[in-house]
């Protein structure tokens, strides 16, 4: 790609630097009294509606998920979203020695509601979950998100949770339900026999495989459970030294391996037919959609900016260009669905030639100013627009409940100077930019931007870049 604009000469930079930090929509007022048509400097304003699409990218690993969640909810724009949890159970640090008098009583599960997202809670609404024993081992390297899940074994229990709006007791109530004796008796017999399966979590879960929490049909929200109070308790009796029968229990808590399976059925929605692997998709409406949990992102094309400034560069009167201000806006966003929350902020990620993200750039060993000016980011961190030698990325802070904004002045300046079209900065000059909640793609699915299904939709014409720039009139 040809450089869009020749690099500014030293004298030109010195002159325009005086005007760089001042801009307003009145092109005749840039910090000094000038004739906007006949002076040496002409200030201009241009607004671009960026072409946009929607993508769904590859699932991420859910290894070592930090929370426990399960459920389902439906939405007219995002379809039916389903979340399942697969988890190990953890044995106690030391195994008690049971006497010959020990007798099995029952097995119970303790589970506590912490929070939810999806539809609003309604008085009297019951969310029901089945507890299964797994029939296959959990594999740490598998991506248990859209494409993979664990085969289920025997159903060992059912939890019915009453969710009531404005009822503070709901977050304090600990639900205790029965687990089938076919599951508990076997574990108790192993415990009484001082079997080696209780030596550590790995050996124990090779025996039982783990458990799954699956929402029943009819649920309409995803529930976050309290991981601290979650436990499966083997209850038994035993005679003490005085010959008295006393109640005993052995507690199993959440183990170290924990995964999610997040999926969505988009049939009948504007997103029906979307493909994974970051394939460009145009919804059937004029809206663009973003959902964190199911990895749906908005993709922008900034070719119109490149093409515009190439035309400016070719104009006889244009000798140089400097960007005074460039602002990316996403919004107005319609009022969000009940029970849903917006992402606190968004981040921009480039795609590479394979249409995957994030693109990574090699860092030069030369530390001169000229190199830093064209350097994007060091080699181990995702590429952010506007980040070239000093930290100035495209993190979008929410302005209000209706819009996000990000300053892109440095990025646009370097873009039109051709600074991102070298072997040291191998970026996609065609203009593919993904907007998604801040996340490190090397982190597992347990990071909040992955497992929480925050979402919003925005009209395609509200995704804009507003640019104030100056050109030479010499």
Backbone torsions as a table, in degrees:
resi	resn	phi	psi	omega
1	UNK	NA	132.3	178.1
2	UNK	-68.5	150.2	174.4
3	UNK	-62.3	134.9	-176.3
4	UNK	-73.3	-33.8	-178.7
5	UNK	-142.7	140.1	174.8
6	UNK	-65.7	146.9	-179.8
7	UNK	-62.5	143.9	-177.5
8	UNK	-65.9	141.0	172.9
9	UNK	-74.5	160.3	-175.4
10	UNK	-56.5	-43.5	-178.8
11	UNK	-64.6	-39.7	179.8
12	UNK	-65.5	-40.2	178.4
13	UNK	-62.1	-43.9	-178.8
14	UNK	-61.1	-41.1	-179.0
15	UNK	-68.7	-47.7	-175.2
16	UNK	-74.2	-23.8	178.4
17	UNK	-61.4	-30.1	177.9
18	UNK	-62.8	-25.7	-174.2
19	UNK	-105.5	-1.3	-167.0
20	UNK	-64.4	-38.2	-170.4
21	UNK	-93.3	5.8	-177.2
22	UNK	-120.9	129.6	177.0
23	UNK	-154.7	151.7	173.7
24	UNK	-157.6	166.2	-174.8
25	UNK	-70.5	-19.6	174.4
26	UNK	-81.4	106.3	-173.6
27	UNK	-65.2	-11.3	179.2
28	UNK	-91.0	-1.2	-178.8
29	UNK	-124.3	97.1	-177.9
30	UNK	-126.4	27.0	177.9
31	UNK	107.5	-9.6	176.0
32	UNK	-150.3	159.0	179.0
33	UNK	-81.7	110.7	179.6
34	UNK	-133.6	158.7	172.5
35	UNK	-83.8	114.8	-173.0
36	UNK	-63.4	-19.5	-178.0
37	UNK	-103.8	-30.8	-172.1
38	UNK	-110.5	-3.4	-179.4
39	UNK	-79.2	174.1	178.8
40	UNK	-69.6	-24.2	-178.0
41	UNK	-119.7	131.1	175.6
42	UNK	-113.8	128.9	176.8
43	UNK	-101.8	142.4	-175.8
44	UNK	-136.7	163.8	177.3
45	UNK	-135.3	136.4	179.4
46	UNK	-143.8	138.1	178.6
47	UNK	-121.2	133.3	-177.3
48	UNK	-118.6	132.5	165.7
49	UNK	-91.0	115.5	-174.6
50	UNK	-80.8	129.5	172.7
51	UNK	-58.2	139.5	-174.8
52	UNK	-139.8	156.4	175.0
53	UNK	-141.0	-177.5	177.8
54	UNK	-124.4	141.6	178.6
55	UNK	-131.1	155.3	170.2
56	UNK	-124.1	116.5	-172.6
57	UNK	-98.0	178.5	-172.0
58	UNK	-59.9	148.0	175.0
59	UNK	-66.2	155.2	178.3
60	UNK	-111.6	157.4	179.2
61	UNK	-62.8	142.4	177.4
62	UNK	-105.3	18.5	-177.3
63	UNK	-55.9	136.5	175.8
64	UNK	56.5	46.1	177.5
65	UNK	-60.6	140.4	-173.2
66	UNK	-86.6	-23.2	-177.4
67	UNK	-120.4	177.2	-179.0
68	UNK	-128.5	122.0	-176.3
69	UNK	-146.3	152.5	175.1
70	UNK	-161.2	153.4	176.4
71	UNK	148.5	-174.1	178.9
72	UNK	-153.7	149.9	172.1
73	UNK	-149.3	159.8	-178.7
74	UNK	-121.3	148.0	-178.6
75	UNK	-148.5	142.9	-175.9
76	UNK	-66.9	-23.7	179.5
77	UNK	-95.4	-35.4	-173.5
78	UNK	-110.7	7.2	174.2
79	UNK	71.0	-152.4	179.6
80	UNK	-98.0	117.9	-179.9
81	UNK	-101.9	133.4	-176.6
82	UNK	-125.9	132.6	176.1
83	UNK	-126.1	128.9	175.8
84	UNK	-122.2	152.0	175.9
85	UNK	-120.8	135.9	172.8
86	UNK	-119.1	132.7	-176.3
87	UNK	-148.6	149.0	166.5
88	UNK	-74.0	163.5	166.9
89	UNK	-109.9	150.5	-176.0
90	UNK	-110.4	132.9	177.0
91	UNK	-81.9	167.2	177.7
92	UNK	-75.8	156.5	-179.8
93	UNK	-58.0	-34.3	177.1
94	UNK	-132.1	144.6	-176.8
95	UNK	-95.2	124.8	178.5
96	UNK	-67.8	149.6	176.1
97	UNK	-96.3	115.4	-177.6
98	UNK	-87.4	144.6	177.1
99	UNK	-80.2	169.2	179.1
100	UNK	-67.0	-17.0	180.0
101	UNK	-83.4	-7.7	-176.4
102	UNK	-61.7	132.9	-178.1
103	UNK	-132.9	134.4	-179.2
104	UNK	-67.3	138.7	176.5
105	UNK	-110.3	-65.0	179.2
106	UNK	-167.3	178.1	177.2
107	UNK	-129.7	135.0	-178.9
108	UNK	-128.6	153.7	174.6
109	UNK	-112.7	131.0	173.4
110	UNK	-108.4	126.1	-176.7
111	UNK	-144.5	139.9	-173.2
112	UNK	-127.4	131.0	176.0
113	UNK	-72.0	133.0	178.9
114	UNK	-112.2	-49.1	179.7
115	UNK	-162.3	177.4	178.6
116	UNK	-151.8	165.3	165.7
117	UNK	-146.5	154.1	-171.5
118	UNK	133.6	-131.5	179.3
119	UNK	-79.4	163.8	175.4
120	UNK	-66.6	147.5	176.2
121	UNK	-69.7	141.0	176.5
122	UNK	-117.7	143.9	179.3
123	UNK	-59.3	129.8	179.1
124	UNK	86.4	-1.7	-179.1
125	UNK	-73.6	133.1	179.9
126	UNK	-113.6	127.2	173.1
127	UNK	-102.1	126.1	-174.0
128	UNK	-115.2	136.4	-177.6
129	UNK	-132.8	138.3	174.0
130	UNK	-97.6	141.9	176.7
131	UNK	-109.1	122.5	-178.6
132	UNK	-116.3	148.5	164.5
133	UNK	-83.7	138.4	-179.6
134	UNK	-76.1	152.4	177.9
135	UNK	-108.2	3.4	179.1
136	UNK	-144.7	157.3	-178.3
137	UNK	-72.6	152.5	171.7
138	UNK	-81.2	131.3	179.1
139	UNK	-109.2	121.8	-174.1
140	UNK	-62.9	-28.4	-174.8
141	UNK	-87.4	-3.2	-176.4
142	UNK	-86.1	144.5	177.7
143	UNK	-91.9	92.6	-178.4
144	UNK	-84.7	69.4	-179.5
145	UNK	-123.7	-104.1	-178.9
146	UNK	-79.6	-31.7	-165.5
147	UNK	-107.6	-12.4	-176.3
148	UNK	-134.5	142.2	171.2
149	UNK	-153.1	164.0	-174.1
150	UNK	-89.1	136.0	174.2
151	UNK	-61.9	138.6	-177.9
152	UNK	-91.0	146.4	174.6
153	UNK	-101.4	-134.9	-175.0
154	UNK	-73.3	143.0	171.1
155	UNK	-73.3	124.4	-176.1
156	UNK	-115.6	-4.2	178.3
157	UNK	177.0	163.9	178.3
158	UNK	-135.6	136.8	-180.0
159	UNK	-116.4	126.2	174.1
160	UNK	-112.5	117.0	-176.6
161	UNK	-112.7	123.0	177.8
162	UNK	-84.5	116.6	-179.4
163	UNK	-106.5	121.1	-179.2
164	UNK	-123.7	133.4	179.5
165	UNK	-65.1	138.1	176.9
166	UNK	60.4	24.7	177.0
167	UNK	-108.2	101.9	-174.9
168	UNK	-67.2	-19.2	-179.5
169	UNK	-65.9	-24.3	-174.2
170	UNK	-61.0	-28.0	-179.4
171	UNK	-90.8	-2.8	178.5
172	UNK	-108.8	-14.1	-174.7
173	UNK	-77.0	129.6	177.2
174	UNK	-102.9	117.2	-179.2
175	UNK	-87.5	131.4	177.1
176	UNK	-121.3	121.3	-176.5
177	UNK	-129.5	160.3	-178.6
178	UNK	-79.7	140.9	170.4
179	UNK	-106.9	142.7	-173.7
180	UNK	-57.7	144.5	179.0
181	UNK	-65.9	-27.2	179.1
182	UNK	-62.8	-28.9	176.0
183	UNK	-82.3	-48.1	-173.9
184	UNK	-72.0	-38.4	-176.0
185	UNK	-62.6	-41.2	-179.7
186	UNK	-62.5	-43.9	179.9
187	UNK	-66.2	-38.8	178.5
188	UNK	-64.1	-43.1	179.3
189	UNK	-60.1	-39.3	177.2
190	UNK	-66.6	-39.4	179.7
191	UNK	-65.3	-44.0	-179.5
192	UNK	-65.3	-32.3	179.5
193	UNK	-83.2	3.7	-177.8
194	UNK	54.5	44.7	-177.4
195	UNK	-70.3	151.8	-176.6
196	UNK	-69.9	-9.1	-179.2
197	UNK	-64.9	-18.5	179.8
198	UNK	-92.4	9.5	-178.6
199	UNK	-69.8	-39.9	179.1
200	UNK	-159.5	170.9	-175.5
201	UNK	-63.9	-39.1	-177.2
202	UNK	-62.5	-47.9	-179.4
203	UNK	-65.5	-42.0	-178.8
204	UNK	-61.5	-45.0	-176.4
205	UNK	-80.4	-12.9	167.7
206	UNK	-69.7	-26.0	-180.0
207	UNK	-83.2	-48.3	-176.3
208	UNK	-97.8	-12.5	179.6
209	UNK	76.4	-27.4	-175.1
210	UNK	118.3	-176.5	180.0
211	UNK	-131.5	162.3	178.0
212	UNK	-127.6	146.1	174.2
213	UNK	-114.9	117.5	-172.5
214	UNK	-126.7	132.0	178.7
215	UNK	-73.4	142.7	174.5
216	UNK	-80.1	162.2	174.6
217	UNK	-61.6	135.6	-180.0
218	UNK	106.5	-16.1	175.7
219	UNK	-66.9	152.3	-178.6
220	UNK	-139.7	33.8	171.8
221	UNK	-163.9	158.1	175.1
222	UNK	-97.4	127.5	-175.5
223	UNK	-101.7	131.8	170.0
224	UNK	-95.0	128.2	-178.7
225	UNK	-101.5	153.2	176.4
226	UNK	-74.9	114.7	-176.9
227	UNK	-74.1	-23.1	-177.2
228	UNK	-73.0	-39.2	-175.5
229	UNK	-91.8	-5.9	-179.2
230	UNK	-67.6	130.8	178.7
231	UNK	-162.8	153.9	169.2
232	UNK	-115.7	127.2	-172.4
233	UNK	-117.5	123.9	172.4
234	UNK	-88.3	114.7	-178.3
235	UNK	-100.2	133.7	179.6
236	UNK	-151.2	166.8	175.1
237	UNK	-112.7	159.2	-178.8
238	UNK	-157.2	145.9	176.7
239	UNK	-85.8	132.0	177.5
240	UNK	-83.7	-174.0	-175.8
241	UNK	-65.0	-21.2	178.8
242	UNK	-88.7	2.1	-179.8
243	UNK	82.3	10.8	179.5
244	UNK	-89.7	142.9	177.5
245	UNK	-84.4	123.5	-177.8
246	UNK	-124.6	155.7	177.9
247	UNK	-84.1	136.2	176.6
248	UNK	-130.8	166.5	175.6
249	UNK	-154.7	155.1	174.4
250	UNK	-125.4	127.0	-171.2
251	UNK	-103.8	130.9	172.0
252	UNK	-111.8	125.6	179.1
253	UNK	-108.5	-175.1	179.5
254	UNK	-66.5	137.3	-179.9
255	UNK	-89.6	-178.1	-173.7
256	UNK	-76.3	-24.4	178.1
257	UNK	-96.7	125.8	-178.2
258	UNK	-148.4	133.4	-175.5
259	UNK	-135.4	159.5	170.9
260	UNK	-115.7	154.1	164.4
261	UNK	-121.9	109.3	-179.9
262	UNK	-108.7	127.4	-179.7
263	UNK	-146.0	166.2	177.8
264	UNK	-147.3	140.0	174.4
265	UNK	-103.0	109.1	-173.4
266	UNK	-97.7	12.7	179.8
267	UNK	-59.2	134.7	177.7
268	UNK	78.1	7.4	178.8
269	UNK	-110.7	168.7	176.4
270	UNK	-62.2	-14.4	-179.3
271	UNK	-99.5	5.6	179.2
272	UNK	-58.4	129.9	179.6
273	UNK	97.1	-3.2	179.1
274	UNK	-64.1	143.9	-178.3
275	UNK	-111.0	149.9	176.4
276	UNK	-74.5	-171.1	176.1
277	UNK	65.4	33.6	171.3
278	UNK	61.5	40.3	177.2
279	UNK	-88.1	127.2	-178.9
280	UNK	-58.6	134.5	-178.8
281	UNK	-140.7	133.6	176.9
282	UNK	-104.4	116.1	179.9
283	UNK	-61.5	164.0	-177.8
284	UNK	-79.2	-5.2	176.8
285	UNK	-113.9	-178.5	177.4
286	UNK	-87.3	11.3	-179.2
287	UNK	-101.8	157.2	172.8
288	UNK	-117.1	147.1	-167.6
289	UNK	-124.5	144.4	176.3
290	UNK	-138.5	130.1	178.7
291	UNK	-142.3	122.5	-172.5
292	UNK	-69.0	-51.4	-171.6
293	UNK	-62.0	-39.6	-179.5
294	UNK	-95.1	12.6	169.6
295	UNK	63.4	39.0	175.3
296	UNK	-97.0	126.3	-175.8
297	UNK	-127.8	163.7	175.1
298	UNK	-98.0	133.7	-179.5
299	UNK	-115.8	131.7	-176.7
300	UNK	-113.5	149.4	177.3
301	UNK	-118.2	117.4	-179.3
302	UNK	-104.0	25.4	171.8
303	UNK	-54.5	-38.5	179.6
304	UNK	-57.4	-33.7	178.3
305	UNK	-68.6	-45.8	179.3
306	UNK	-59.8	-48.1	-177.2
307	UNK	-63.5	-39.5	-179.4
308	UNK	-62.7	-48.0	-177.2
309	UNK	-73.4	-23.2	172.7
310	UNK	-67.4	-39.0	175.1
311	UNK	-64.4	-40.7	178.5
312	UNK	-62.0	-41.3	-178.5
313	UNK	-63.4	-35.3	-177.3
314	UNK	-79.2	-11.5	178.1
315	UNK	-69.2	138.3	-175.6
316	UNK	-60.8	-31.1	-174.9
317	UNK	-82.2	-9.5	-175.5
318	UNK	-96.2	114.7	178.5
319	UNK	-105.4	-26.1	179.7
320	UNK	-160.7	158.4	-179.0
321	UNK	-135.6	138.7	171.9
322	UNK	-135.4	135.7	-179.6
323	UNK	-87.4	120.3	176.2
324	UNK	-84.7	-39.1	-179.4
325	UNK	-157.9	136.7	174.7
326	UNK	-138.3	125.1	-174.0
327	UNK	-127.6	122.5	173.2
328	UNK	-91.8	129.3	177.6
329	UNK	-122.6	141.2	176.3
330	UNK	-126.8	105.2	-175.9
331	UNK	142.7	164.7	19.8
332	UNK	-76.2	140.5	177.7
333	UNK	-103.1	128.0	179.0
334	UNK	-60.2	159.7	177.2
335	UNK	-53.7	132.6	-174.3
336	UNK	-75.1	166.4	-177.6
337	UNK	-68.0	148.6	175.0
338	UNK	-57.6	135.6	179.7
339	UNK	85.8	-6.3	-179.6
340	UNK	-107.3	152.3	178.0
341	UNK	-127.4	149.8	177.0
342	UNK	-75.4	152.9	167.0
343	UNK	-61.0	143.0	179.8
344	UNK	-62.5	-34.9	179.2
345	UNK	-155.3	170.5	177.0
346	UNK	-125.3	158.6	176.7
347	UNK	-132.0	147.7	177.3
348	UNK	-97.2	134.5	177.7
349	UNK	-127.9	134.5	174.4
350	UNK	-78.4	151.5	165.6
351	UNK	-94.9	163.4	177.7
352	UNK	-106.6	-167.3	-175.8
353	UNK	-64.9	-24.3	178.2
354	UNK	-88.9	7.7	178.9
355	UNK	65.5	29.3	176.6
356	UNK	-111.1	165.2	179.5
357	UNK	-134.0	156.0	-4.3
358	UNK	-87.3	154.5	172.3
359	UNK	-78.0	139.7	178.7
360	UNK	-114.7	141.0	-179.2
361	UNK	-113.9	142.3	175.9
362	UNK	-74.7	142.6	180.0
363	UNK	-96.4	131.9	-179.4
364	UNK	-78.6	149.4	177.3
365	UNK	-83.1	-13.5	178.5
366	UNK	-78.9	127.9	-175.7
367	UNK	-108.1	18.4	177.6
368	UNK	-67.7	160.3	-178.0
369	UNK	-60.7	-39.0	-177.8
370	UNK	-60.9	-38.1	179.5
371	UNK	-73.1	-42.9	178.9
372	UNK	-59.8	-33.3	179.9
373	UNK	-62.6	-33.6	-177.6
374	UNK	-100.3	-6.9	-180.0
375	UNK	-77.0	142.3	-177.4
376	UNK	-97.6	-55.5	-176.4
377	UNK	-166.6	160.3	179.1
378	UNK	-74.5	168.7	-159.5
379	UNK	-73.0	-12.7	-173.5
380	UNK	-104.8	2.1	-173.8
381	UNK	-119.8	143.7	177.5
382	UNK	-56.6	148.4	-177.6
383	UNK	-77.3	129.8	175.2
384	UNK	-117.4	133.5	175.8
385	UNK	-60.5	142.2	178.6
386	UNK	85.2	1.1	-178.2
387	UNK	-106.5	102.6	-177.9
388	UNK	-140.8	81.4	177.9
389	UNK	95.4	-30.5	175.5
390	UNK	-131.1	149.3	-175.8
391	UNK	-68.2	104.6	172.8
392	UNK	-151.5	86.9	-172.3
393	UNK	-98.9	-169.2	-173.6
394	UNK	-105.3	25.2	179.4
395	UNK	-57.3	124.2	-178.3
396	UNK	-95.1	114.5	172.9
397	UNK	-89.7	139.0	-176.7
398	UNK	-69.8	129.0	-178.2
399	UNK	-79.3	-46.0	175.0
400	UNK	-154.8	-161.5	-178.8
401	UNK	-75.4	-1.5	-172.4
402	UNK	-118.4	-9.2	-173.5
403	UNK	-155.9	154.4	170.7
404	UNK	-116.1	151.1	177.0
405	UNK	-138.8	151.1	175.6
406	UNK	-147.8	136.7	175.5
407	UNK	-81.5	129.2	-178.2
408	UNK	-126.5	25.7	-173.9
409	UNK	-59.4	-51.1	-178.3
410	UNK	-64.3	-39.6	179.9
411	UNK	-62.2	-48.8	-179.6
412	UNK	-64.1	-39.8	179.1
413	UNK	-58.7	-48.4	179.8
414	UNK	-69.3	-32.7	178.7
415	UNK	-61.8	-48.5	-176.5
416	UNK	-74.9	-17.6	174.4
417	UNK	-83.9	-2.2	-178.9
418	UNK	77.0	16.2	-176.0
419	UNK	-71.5	-10.4	-179.3
420	UNK	-109.9	28.2	-176.9
421	UNK	-129.5	49.8	178.9
422	UNK	-130.2	168.1	179.1
423	UNK	-64.7	-26.1	179.3
424	UNK	-78.8	-23.2	179.7
425	UNK	-128.2	73.7	-171.7
426	UNK	-79.5	76.5	-179.5
427	UNK	-99.2	170.8	-178.1
428	UNK	-91.9	95.2	-175.4
429	UNK	-66.9	-13.6	179.2
430	UNK	-68.2	-17.5	171.0
431	UNK	96.8	47.1	175.9
432	UNK	-100.7	122.2	-174.6
433	UNK	-138.8	121.3	-179.3
434	UNK	-95.6	134.2	173.5
435	UNK	-106.2	126.3	-176.8
436	UNK	-155.6	157.5	176.5
437	UNK	-57.7	150.6	-178.1
438	UNK	-55.9	129.6	179.8
439	UNK	-158.1	151.7	171.4
440	UNK	-100.4	116.5	-173.3
441	UNK	-66.8	-13.4	176.1
442	UNK	-81.9	-12.5	179.2
443	UNK	-79.5	155.9	179.7
444	UNK	-73.6	173.7	179.8
445	UNK	-60.5	-14.3	-178.4
446	UNK	-70.8	-14.1	177.9
447	UNK	-64.6	143.0	-171.4
448	UNK	-55.2	-35.6	-176.8
449	UNK	-67.0	-17.5	178.3
450	UNK	-93.0	-49.9	-168.0
451	UNK	-85.0	-19.0	178.2
452	UNK	-88.4	129.8	-176.5
453	UNK	-89.7	52.5	171.1
454	UNK	-62.8	142.1	-178.1
455	UNK	-153.8	161.3	169.5
456	UNK	-159.8	165.8	171.9
457	UNK	-127.1	152.1	-176.6
458	UNK	-144.4	143.2	179.7
459	UNK	-67.2	139.3	-175.2
460	UNK	-60.1	-32.1	-177.7
461	UNK	-77.8	-7.1	179.5
462	UNK	-93.2	0.7	176.7
463	UNK	-94.2	103.1	-168.4
464	UNK	-136.0	156.9	168.6
465	UNK	-121.2	125.2	178.5
466	UNK	-107.3	126.0	-173.1
467	UNK	-126.8	127.8	166.9
468	UNK	-103.8	127.3	-177.9
469	UNK	-144.2	160.1	179.2
470	UNK	-121.3	147.6	177.6
471	UNK	-133.1	156.1	178.2
472	UNK	-78.6	142.1	177.0
473	UNK	-111.8	17.1	-177.9
474	UNK	-80.2	NA	NA
